């Protein structure tokens, strides 16, 4: 059968392809979008509202300005995807790989980001306030702050300003600043990695002090 991906405003066909007739209705969009991604199709402005795209391989997809509101992108591979200005309000991005994704000016208000990989993602101007991370709502205009790669894993050290305070992610660690300090002392003592992380924590403290909304501080 033919399946077309259309523009969110003009309804113009951006990409059309054949997919197997027995493809379940809920998976037709995912099948077509994966084929479009493999073909390096230009999908700017695509209408993917509410689409089921869980575990889809969208590595490098060009979805600038696309409507992905309420889309299920759980565990989807969006490594290097171009999502500038994309509308992801209420999207499920749990466990999604957004490494190196370009999210400038993207709207992620209300998106669910538990376990999402944002390492190296470009977030300039992205609206993350109101997104959810493991049930905690991100607040303020700059809720995500990344430093790195640093530490023993040579990875991104990421802080999130949430309604429950600042939460940190480093490798497999996820928790509060106090929990991280305790873990740091146990694991690294006073070695070079500990010194590097301690310096990064000072920057995170300063960032949180500046960008936590005053009513939440």
ZAROLO-322063 format. One record per residue (C-alpha): x, y, z; residue number from 1. Coordinates in Angstrom, 1 decimal, padded with zeros to 4 digits. Layout:
N
<site><X>X</X><Y>Y</Y><Z>Z</Z><k>NUM</k></site>
...
This chain:
217
<site><X>000.0</X><Y>000.0</Y><Z>000.0</Z><k>1</k></site>
<site><X>001.0</X><Y>003.6</Y><Z>-000.5</Z><k>2</k></site>
<site><X>001.7</X><Y>005.8</Y><Z>002.6</Z><k>3</k></site>
<site><X>002.3</X><Y>009.5</Y><Z>002.4</Z><k>4</k></site>
<site><X>004.0</X><Y>011.8</Y><Z>004.9</Z><k>5</k></site>
<site><X>002.4</X><Y>015.2</Y><Z>004.6</Z><k>6</k></site>
<site><X>003.3</X><Y>018.8</Y><Z>005.6</Z><k>7</k></site>
<site><X>001.7</X><Y>020.0</Y><Z>008.8</Z><k>8</k></site>
<site><X>000.3</X><Y>023.2</Y><Z>007.3</Z><k>9</k></site>
<site><X>000.0</X><Y>022.8</Y><Z>003.5</Z><k>10</k></site>
<site><X>-000.9</X><Y>019.1</Y><Z>003.4</Z><k>11</k></site>
<site><X>001.6</X><Y>018.7</Y><Z>000.6</Z><k>12</k></site>
<site><X>003.2</X><Y>015.3</Y><Z>000.2</Z><k>13</k></site>
<site><X>006.8</X><Y>015.3</Y><Z>001.5</Z><k>14</k></site>
<site><X>007.5</X><Y>011.6</Y><Z>001.0</Z><k>15</k></site>
<site><X>005.4</X><Y>008.7</Y><Z>-000.4</Z><k>16</k></site>
<site><X>006.4</X><Y>005.1</Y><Z>-000.3</Z><k>17</k></site>
<site><X>005.1</X><Y>001.5</Y><Z>-000.5</Z><k>18</k></site>
<site><X>004.8</X><Y>-000.4</Y><Z>002.7</Z><k>19</k></site>
<site><X>003.6</X><Y>-004.0</Y><Z>003.1</Z><k>20</k></site>
<site><X>-000.2</X><Y>-004.4</Y><Z>003.0</Z><k>21</k></site>
<site><X>-000.2</X><Y>-006.4</Y><Z>006.3</Z><k>22</k></site>
<site><X>001.6</X><Y>-003.6</Y><Z>008.2</Z><k>23</k></site>
<site><X>-000.6</X><Y>-002.9</Y><Z>011.3</Z><k>24</k></site>
<site><X>-002.3</X><Y>000.5</Y><Z>011.1</Z><k>25</k></site>
<site><X>-000.4</X><Y>001.8</Y><Z>014.2</Z><k>26</k></site>
<site><X>002.9</X><Y>001.0</Y><Z>012.7</Z><k>27</k></site>
<site><X>002.4</X><Y>002.3</Y><Z>009.2</Z><k>28</k></site>
<site><X>003.8</X><Y>005.8</Y><Z>009.9</Z><k>29</k></site>
<site><X>006.9</X><Y>004.4</Y><Z>011.6</Z><k>30</k></site>
<site><X>007.6</X><Y>002.1</Y><Z>008.7</Z><k>31</k></site>
<site><X>007.2</X><Y>005.0</Y><Z>006.2</Z><k>32</k></site>
<site><X>009.3</X><Y>007.4</Y><Z>008.3</Z><k>33</k></site>
<site><X>012.1</X><Y>004.9</Y><Z>008.7</Z><k>34</k></site>
<site><X>012.2</X><Y>004.5</Y><Z>004.9</Z><k>35</k></site>
<site><X>012.2</X><Y>008.2</Y><Z>004.4</Z><k>36</k></site>
<site><X>015.1</X><Y>008.6</Y><Z>006.9</Z><k>37</k></site>
<site><X>017.1</X><Y>006.0</Y><Z>005.1</Z><k>38</k></site>
<site><X>016.5</X><Y>007.8</Y><Z>001.9</Z><k>39</k></site>
<site><X>017.6</X><Y>011.1</Y><Z>003.5</Z><k>40</k></site>
<site><X>014.3</X><Y>012.6</Y><Z>002.6</Z><k>41</k></site>
<site><X>013.6</X><Y>016.3</Y><Z>003.4</Z><k>42</k></site>
<site><X>010.8</X><Y>016.1</Y><Z>006.0</Z><k>43</k></site>
<site><X>010.8</X><Y>019.7</Y><Z>007.3</Z><k>44</k></site>
<site><X>007.3</X><Y>020.5</Y><Z>008.6</Z><k>45</k></site>
<site><X>006.1</X><Y>017.0</Y><Z>008.6</Z><k>46</k></site>
<site><X>002.8</X><Y>016.3</Y><Z>010.4</Z><k>47</k></site>
<site><X>003.5</X><Y>013.4</Y><Z>012.8</Z><k>48</k></site>
<site><X>001.1</X><Y>014.4</Y><Z>015.5</Z><k>49</k></site>
<site><X>000.4</X><Y>011.4</Y><Z>017.8</Z><k>50</k></site>
<site><X>002.5</X><Y>009.0</Y><Z>015.6</Z><k>51</k></site>
<site><X>003.6</X><Y>005.7</Y><Z>017.1</Z><k>52</k></site>
<site><X>007.4</X><Y>005.8</Y><Z>016.6</Z><k>53</k></site>
<site><X>008.7</X><Y>003.8</Y><Z>019.5</Z><k>54</k></site>
<site><X>012.1</X><Y>002.3</Y><Z>018.8</Z><k>55</k></site>
<site><X>012.1</X><Y>003.8</Y><Z>015.3</Z><k>56</k></site>
<site><X>015.5</X><Y>004.3</Y><Z>013.7</Z><k>57</k></site>
<site><X>015.5</X><Y>008.0</Y><Z>012.8</Z><k>58</k></site>
<site><X>019.3</X><Y>008.5</Y><Z>012.8</Z><k>59</k></site>
<site><X>020.0</X><Y>011.8</Y><Z>011.0</Z><k>60</k></site>
<site><X>016.4</X><Y>012.4</Y><Z>010.1</Z><k>61</k></site>
<site><X>015.6</X><Y>016.0</Y><Z>008.9</Z><k>62</k></site>
<site><X>012.5</X><Y>016.9</Y><Z>010.9</Z><k>63</k></site>
<site><X>012.9</X><Y>020.6</Y><Z>011.2</Z><k>64</k></site>
<site><X>009.6</X><Y>022.3</Y><Z>012.3</Z><k>65</k></site>
<site><X>007.8</X><Y>018.9</Y><Z>012.3</Z><k>66</k></site>
<site><X>004.7</X><Y>018.4</Y><Z>014.4</Z><k>67</k></site>
<site><X>005.6</X><Y>015.6</Y><Z>016.8</Z><k>68</k></site>
<site><X>003.1</X><Y>016.6</Y><Z>019.5</Z><k>69</k></site>
<site><X>002.1</X><Y>013.5</Y><Z>021.6</Z><k>70</k></site>
<site><X>004.2</X><Y>011.2</Y><Z>019.4</Z><k>71</k></site>
<site><X>005.5</X><Y>008.1</Y><Z>021.0</Z><k>72</k></site>
<site><X>009.2</X><Y>008.2</Y><Z>020.5</Z><k>73</k></site>
<site><X>010.2</X><Y>006.0</Y><Z>023.4</Z><k>74</k></site>
<site><X>013.6</X><Y>004.4</Y><Z>022.8</Z><k>75</k></site>
<site><X>013.7</X><Y>005.9</Y><Z>019.3</Z><k>76</k></site>
<site><X>017.1</X><Y>006.5</Y><Z>017.8</Z><k>77</k></site>
<site><X>017.3</X><Y>010.2</Y><Z>016.9</Z><k>78</k></site>
<site><X>021.1</X><Y>010.4</Y><Z>017.0</Z><k>79</k></site>
<site><X>022.1</X><Y>013.4</Y><Z>015.0</Z><k>80</k></site>
<site><X>018.5</X><Y>014.2</Y><Z>013.9</Z><k>81</k></site>
<site><X>017.8</X><Y>017.7</Y><Z>012.8</Z><k>82</k></site>
<site><X>014.8</X><Y>018.9</Y><Z>014.9</Z><k>83</k></site>
<site><X>015.2</X><Y>022.7</Y><Z>014.8</Z><k>84</k></site>
<site><X>011.9</X><Y>024.3</Y><Z>015.7</Z><k>85</k></site>
<site><X>010.1</X><Y>020.9</Y><Z>016.0</Z><k>86</k></site>
<site><X>007.0</X><Y>020.8</Y><Z>018.1</Z><k>87</k></site>
<site><X>007.3</X><Y>018.0</Y><Z>020.7</Z><k>88</k></site>
<site><X>004.8</X><Y>019.1</Y><Z>023.2</Z><k>89</k></site>
<site><X>003.7</X><Y>016.0</Y><Z>025.2</Z><k>90</k></site>
<site><X>005.9</X><Y>013.7</Y><Z>023.2</Z><k>91</k></site>
<site><X>007.1</X><Y>010.5</Y><Z>024.9</Z><k>92</k></site>
<site><X>010.9</X><Y>010.5</Y><Z>024.6</Z><k>93</k></site>
<site><X>011.6</X><Y>008.0</Y><Z>027.4</Z><k>94</k></site>
<site><X>014.9</X><Y>006.3</Y><Z>026.7</Z><k>95</k></site>
<site><X>015.2</X><Y>008.0</Y><Z>023.3</Z><k>96</k></site>
<site><X>018.7</X><Y>008.6</Y><Z>021.9</Z><k>97</k></site>
<site><X>019.0</X><Y>012.3</Y><Z>021.2</Z><k>98</k></site>
<site><X>022.8</X><Y>012.4</Y><Z>021.2</Z><k>99</k></site>
<site><X>024.0</X><Y>015.1</Y><Z>018.9</Z><k>100</k></site>
<site><X>020.4</X><Y>016.0</Y><Z>017.9</Z><k>101</k></site>
<site><X>019.9</X><Y>019.6</Y><Z>016.8</Z><k>102</k></site>
<site><X>017.0</X><Y>020.9</Y><Z>018.9</Z><k>103</k></site>
<site><X>017.5</X><Y>024.6</Y><Z>018.6</Z><k>104</k></site>
<site><X>014.2</X><Y>026.4</Y><Z>019.2</Z><k>105</k></site>
<site><X>012.4</X><Y>023.1</Y><Z>019.6</Z><k>106</k></site>
<site><X>009.4</X><Y>023.1</Y><Z>021.9</Z><k>107</k></site>
<site><X>009.5</X><Y>020.2</Y><Z>024.4</Z><k>108</k></site>
<site><X>007.0</X><Y>021.6</Y><Z>026.8</Z><k>109</k></site>
<site><X>005.3</X><Y>018.7</Y><Z>028.5</Z><k>110</k></site>
<site><X>007.6</X><Y>016.1</Y><Z>026.8</Z><k>111</k></site>
<site><X>008.6</X><Y>013.1</Y><Z>028.9</Z><k>112</k></site>
<site><X>012.4</X><Y>012.6</Y><Z>028.9</Z><k>113</k></site>
<site><X>013.0</X><Y>009.9</Y><Z>031.4</Z><k>114</k></site>
<site><X>016.2</X><Y>008.1</Y><Z>030.5</Z><k>115</k></site>
<site><X>016.7</X><Y>010.1</Y><Z>027.3</Z><k>116</k></site>
<site><X>020.3</X><Y>010.6</Y><Z>026.1</Z><k>117</k></site>
<site><X>020.9</X><Y>014.3</Y><Z>025.4</Z><k>118</k></site>
<site><X>024.7</X><Y>014.0</Y><Z>025.3</Z><k>119</k></site>
<site><X>026.0</X><Y>016.5</Y><Z>022.8</Z><k>120</k></site>
<site><X>022.5</X><Y>017.6</Y><Z>021.8</Z><k>121</k></site>
<site><X>022.3</X><Y>021.2</Y><Z>020.6</Z><k>122</k></site>
<site><X>019.6</X><Y>022.9</Y><Z>022.7</Z><k>123</k></site>
<site><X>020.1</X><Y>026.6</Y><Z>022.0</Z><k>124</k></site>
<site><X>016.7</X><Y>028.3</Y><Z>022.3</Z><k>125</k></site>
<site><X>014.9</X><Y>025.0</Y><Z>022.9</Z><k>126</k></site>
<site><X>011.9</X><Y>025.2</Y><Z>025.3</Z><k>127</k></site>
<site><X>012.4</X><Y>022.5</Y><Z>027.9</Z><k>128</k></site>
<site><X>010.4</X><Y>024.1</Y><Z>030.7</Z><k>129</k></site>
<site><X>007.5</X><Y>021.9</Y><Z>031.5</Z><k>130</k></site>
<site><X>009.2</X><Y>018.8</Y><Z>030.2</Z><k>131</k></site>
<site><X>009.2</X><Y>015.8</Y><Z>032.5</Z><k>132</k></site>
<site><X>012.2</X><Y>013.8</Y><Z>033.6</Z><k>133</k></site>
<site><X>011.5</X><Y>010.7</Y><Z>035.7</Z><k>134</k></site>
<site><X>008.3</X><Y>012.4</Y><Z>036.9</Z><k>135</k></site>
<site><X>010.0</X><Y>015.7</Y><Z>037.8</Z><k>136</k></site>
<site><X>008.9</X><Y>018.8</Y><Z>035.8</Z><k>137</k></site>
<site><X>011.7</X><Y>020.9</Y><Z>034.4</Z><k>138</k></site>
<site><X>011.3</X><Y>024.6</Y><Z>035.3</Z><k>139</k></site>
<site><X>012.8</X><Y>027.9</Y><Z>034.2</Z><k>140</k></site>
<site><X>014.0</X><Y>029.0</Y><Z>030.8</Z><k>141</k></site>
<site><X>017.4</X><Y>027.2</Y><Z>031.0</Z><k>142</k></site>
<site><X>016.7</X><Y>024.0</Y><Z>032.9</Z><k>143</k></site>
<site><X>019.4</X><Y>021.8</Y><Z>031.2</Z><k>144</k></site>
<site><X>023.1</X><Y>022.6</Y><Z>031.7</Z><k>145</k></site>
<site><X>025.8</X><Y>020.3</Y><Z>030.3</Z><k>146</k></site>
<site><X>029.5</X><Y>020.2</Y><Z>031.0</Z><k>147</k></site>
<site><X>031.9</X><Y>017.8</Y><Z>029.4</Z><k>148</k></site>
<site><X>033.1</X><Y>015.5</Y><Z>028.4</Z><k>149</k></site>
<site><X>034.7</X><Y>015.1</Y><Z>031.9</Z><k>150</k></site>
<site><X>035.3</X><Y>012.5</Y><Z>034.6</Z><k>151</k></site>
<site><X>036.4</X><Y>008.9</Y><Z>034.5</Z><k>152</k></site>
<site><X>033.9</X><Y>008.1</Y><Z>031.8</Z><k>153</k></site>
<site><X>034.9</X><Y>011.1</Y><Z>029.7</Z><k>154</k></site>
<site><X>031.2</X><Y>011.9</Y><Z>029.3</Z><k>155</k></site>
<site><X>028.7</X><Y>014.7</Y><Z>029.6</Z><k>156</k></site>
<site><X>027.9</X><Y>015.8</Y><Z>033.1</Z><k>157</k></site>
<site><X>024.3</X><Y>017.1</Y><Z>033.0</Z><k>158</k></site>
<site><X>022.2</X><Y>019.0</Y><Z>035.5</Z><k>159</k></site>
<site><X>018.5</X><Y>019.6</Y><Z>035.4</Z><k>160</k></site>
<site><X>016.6</X><Y>022.3</Y><Z>037.3</Z><k>161</k></site>
<site><X>013.3</X><Y>020.7</Y><Z>038.3</Z><k>162</k></site>
<site><X>010.4</X><Y>021.4</Y><Z>040.6</Z><k>163</k></site>
<site><X>012.1</X><Y>019.1</Y><Z>043.1</Z><k>164</k></site>
<site><X>015.5</X><Y>020.9</Y><Z>042.9</Z><k>165</k></site>
<site><X>018.6</X><Y>020.2</Y><Z>040.9</Z><k>166</k></site>
<site><X>019.1</X><Y>016.7</Y><Z>039.6</Z><k>167</k></site>
<site><X>022.3</X><Y>015.3</Y><Z>038.1</Z><k>168</k></site>
<site><X>023.2</X><Y>012.7</Y><Z>035.5</Z><k>169</k></site>
<site><X>026.7</X><Y>011.4</Y><Z>035.1</Z><k>170</k></site>
<site><X>027.1</X><Y>008.0</Y><Z>033.4</Z><k>171</k></site>
<site><X>024.8</X><Y>005.6</Y><Z>035.3</Z><k>172</k></site>
<site><X>024.3</X><Y>008.1</Y><Z>038.2</Z><k>173</k></site>
<site><X>021.0</X><Y>009.9</Y><Z>038.5</Z><k>174</k></site>
<site><X>020.2</X><Y>011.8</Y><Z>041.7</Z><k>175</k></site>
<site><X>020.5</X><Y>014.9</Y><Z>043.8</Z><k>176</k></site>
<site><X>023.6</X><Y>017.1</Y><Z>044.2</Z><k>177</k></site>
<site><X>024.1</X><Y>015.8</Y><Z>047.8</Z><k>178</k></site>
<site><X>023.8</X><Y>012.2</Y><Z>046.6</Z><k>179</k></site>
<site><X>026.4</X><Y>012.9</Y><Z>043.9</Z><k>180</k></site>
<site><X>028.8</X><Y>014.5</Y><Z>046.3</Z><k>181</k></site>
<site><X>028.6</X><Y>011.4</Y><Z>048.6</Z><k>182</k></site>
<site><X>029.1</X><Y>009.1</Y><Z>045.6</Z><k>183</k></site>
<site><X>032.0</X><Y>011.2</Y><Z>044.4</Z><k>184</k></site>
<site><X>033.8</X><Y>011.0</Y><Z>047.7</Z><k>185</k></site>
<site><X>033.3</X><Y>007.2</Y><Z>047.9</Z><k>186</k></site>
<site><X>034.4</X><Y>006.6</Y><Z>044.3</Z><k>187</k></site>
<site><X>037.1</X><Y>009.1</Y><Z>043.6</Z><k>188</k></site>
<site><X>038.3</X><Y>010.5</Y><Z>046.9</Z><k>189</k></site>
<site><X>040.5</X><Y>013.4</Y><Z>046.1</Z><k>190</k></site>
<site><X>041.9</X><Y>012.3</Y><Z>042.7</Z><k>191</k></site>
<site><X>041.8</X><Y>014.3</Y><Z>039.5</Z><k>192</k></site>
<site><X>038.4</X><Y>013.2</Y><Z>038.5</Z><k>193</k></site>
<site><X>037.0</X><Y>014.3</Y><Z>041.9</Z><k>194</k></site>
<site><X>038.7</X><Y>017.7</Y><Z>041.4</Z><k>195</k></site>
<site><X>037.2</X><Y>018.1</Y><Z>038.0</Z><k>196</k></site>
<site><X>033.7</X><Y>017.1</Y><Z>039.1</Z><k>197</k></site>
<site><X>034.0</X><Y>019.4</Y><Z>042.1</Z><k>198</k></site>
<site><X>034.8</X><Y>022.3</Y><Z>039.8</Z><k>199</k></site>
<site><X>031.9</X><Y>021.4</Y><Z>037.6</Z><k>200</k></site>
<site><X>029.5</X><Y>021.4</Y><Z>040.6</Z><k>201</k></site>
<site><X>030.5</X><Y>025.0</Y><Z>041.4</Z><k>202</k></site>
<site><X>029.4</X><Y>026.0</Y><Z>037.9</Z><k>203</k></site>
<site><X>026.2</X><Y>024.0</Y><Z>038.3</Z><k>204</k></site>
<site><X>025.4</X><Y>025.7</Y><Z>041.6</Z><k>205</k></site>
<site><X>025.9</X><Y>029.1</Y><Z>040.0</Z><k>206</k></site>
<site><X>023.8</X><Y>028.2</Y><Z>037.0</Z><k>207</k></site>
<site><X>020.9</X><Y>026.9</Y><Z>039.2</Z><k>208</k></site>
<site><X>021.1</X><Y>030.1</Y><Z>041.4</Z><k>209</k></site>
<site><X>020.8</X><Y>032.3</Y><Z>038.4</Z><k>210</k></site>
<site><X>018.1</X><Y>030.3</Y><Z>036.4</Z><k>211</k></site>
<site><X>015.9</X><Y>028.8</Y><Z>039.0</Z><k>212</k></site>
<site><X>012.6</X><Y>030.8</Y><Z>038.9</Z><k>213</k></site>
<site><X>012.5</X><Y>033.1</Y><Z>041.9</Z><k>214</k></site>
<site><X>009.2</X><Y>031.7</Y><Z>043.1</Z><k>215</k></site>
<site><X>010.8</X><Y>028.3</Y><Z>043.1</Z><k>216</k></site>
<site><X>014.2</X><Y>029.2</Y><Z>044.6</Z><k>217</k></site>
